[in-house]
Amino acid sequence: MKAIRIHEYGGMERVVVDEIPTPEIADDEVLIRVAAASVNPLDLKLIGGLIDAYFPLTMPYAVGTDLSGTVVRVGALAQIWKPGDRVIARLEPGPGLGPAYSRGGAFAEFAAVPARHVATAPSSQTLAATAGLPTAAGTAWQALIETAGLKTGQTVLVHGGAGGVGGFAIQIAKRVGATVIATASANHAPLVRGLGADRVIDYRDEDFSASLRDASVVLDTVGGETQTRSYAVLRSGGWLVSVAAPPDQERAKSYGVTAVRVGYQTDGARLGLISGACDRLGLRVVVDRAFPLANSRDALAYSASGHASGKILLVVRDNLGD
């Protein structure tokens, strides 16, 4: 099969298309024929070796964590799934089955995935598009629902509303019954409003911290000065949840709020809830661009540009099955 791999840390030039054997599966795993994979900022950090202290990679490393596809084989202890099931899944980054198949591996024609990290794909969208769900929607869900406990009637500020995590956060918050305020550039404002934001603040022209108060939750996808100015918009007892950088605990204490950083944890049960929200509540994947698997460098470079609104996909066209 074809797989996108790196043999050493570096820039885009290290990303290559390799021909490798189709992976074998363990008893608690399933083999998935990949329809599409989703590009995430994490992929760029792994390729560059920027988080080697947290996710040391065994080289060669097969890139990618998020995928959608069709089950083709199941292990003896993975009988909850059967061949032909249309699924979404996330592979943990970092060491896995050894040098040839260290975890990651979504940017490939086939992937071996632990059964506990798999969920039924929603039927309301194309199988390829659902590859955009696992990390982005899962992170938004974990941050807002599981961590901050967002509730009906509360107000949430979502930074980066046009991004993958931000776009899902807006949708999830609206379905909970919250009032949603989002920051975005002016050209992305129509998209962000279409996702459900009640108010969009153009971060280039307006200081959100000067016009907003008493938010229950801030979702920080940016970090830096944006995070620093976010404490002032929260009510006492509110939550600042960051997916970008660890918050300043002394500053949080001085404002009387709880501030935490969320690192996404793969969970098939959560993915199942998200899939249900797609089919029953209209949660949707916004796809910015789709690239063929062989053009993975272009997809990663576009992600690095920071101009994407929504998800970037790598599509294995022969495997789509739609």
Secondary structure, 3 states (H helix, E strand, C coil): CEEEEECCCCCHHHCEEEECCCCCCCCCEEEEEEEEEEECHHHHHHHHCCCCCCCCCCCCEECCCEEEEEEEEECCCCCCCCCCCEEEEECCCECCCCCCCCECCCCECEEEEEHHHEEECCCCCCCCHHHHCHHHHHHHHHHHHHHCCCCCCCEEEECCCCCHHHHHHHHHHHHHCCEEEEEECHHHHHHHHHHCCCEEEECCCCCHHHHCCCEEEEEECCCHHHHHHHHHHEEEEEEEEECCCCCCHHHHHHHCCEEEECCCCCCHHHHHHHHHHHHHHCCCCCEEEEEEHHHHHHHHHHHHHCCCCCEEEEECHHHCCC
